Amino acid sequence: MPLPAWNDPELDAGTMIRGALWLVQEIGEGSTFTKEQIREAFPGISQADRRIRGLRDYGWVMLTNTEDATLTAEGQRFVKAGVPVWDPAARRAAAPQKPVSAKKKQGVLADDDYMCTVCGISGGESYMEDSNQTAVLSVTRRTTVLPDGREDVLLVTECKRCRSGADGSPARADEALAQIRGLDPGDRQRIQRWMERGRRGSTPLERAWNDYRRLPADARDSVRAALES
């Protein structure tokens, strides 16, 4: 199917879509363009340059002089076209996801006991193999295979290091269920009790350490001072 012309007055599309067509039809991959060219192509359109930059959220690659030293401050290089945003179905499928609200993030962190679900480290805790690096937790989206085989994208707490080292494979609730069902009856009862309590069995030492690590920094200092006095 031929592409619609970027400057077709009958085209019912916004500046980002028209800008994508303009890049493909007038500039071409590998070529450069300037903000002045954008202003000339889209006269009277407020912030047309910013709207065209929004194509980066759809996989379009455009470089500025901070990324390509051969460019001027006004210049950009159109490297590669991404999602064909003039196709409504393709655009909807690739639309950037809405940010997670602060309230939702706090709920996910609390559900995950303020610990990374991958390595189990708490926020602000030092890594055992690198005491100079402390864990930073965030709530991220992860594709998950549910027990019935369906896939869904769910929120989970991960530390920055585990998130950056992830291979993109989905979490497997179906496999976890199969492993639990394969346990002997005693272990299966034990893990079900952990599920009911929302935490696994732990020693008093582990519970004291986790409670301490979740305190604000000033409160941790006060606890240490009280123990030393």
Number of C-alpha atoms within 10 A of each C-alpha: 3 4 11 13 13 21 13 10 8 8 12 8 13 10 19 19 22 23 25 23 22 20 21 16 14 14 14 17 16 10 13 17 18 16 14 12 13 18 15 10 17 18 10 9 13 11 13 19 19 11 16 20 17 16 21 14 14 18 14 19 16 21 17 18 14 11 11 13 10 12 17 12 12 12 17 21 22 19 15 16 20 14 18 19 21 18 11 9 11 13 15 10 10 14 13 10 8 6 6 12 9 10 8 12 17 14 14 18 19 12 13 18 17 22 25 25 16 14 11 14 22 22 18 18 16 15 13 10 7 8 9 8 13 18 19 17 22 19 23 16 14 16 16 19 18 16 14 8 12 9 15 14 13 13 17 19 25 28 24 15 16 15 17 10 8 10 8 10 9 14 17 15 16 15 14 13 12 11 11 15 12 11 12 9 10 8 13 15 13 12 16 13 14 13 11 9 10 12 12 13 13 8 9 9 9 11 12 10 11 17 11 15 18 17 13 10 12 8 13 15 11 11 13 11 10 9 7 7 5
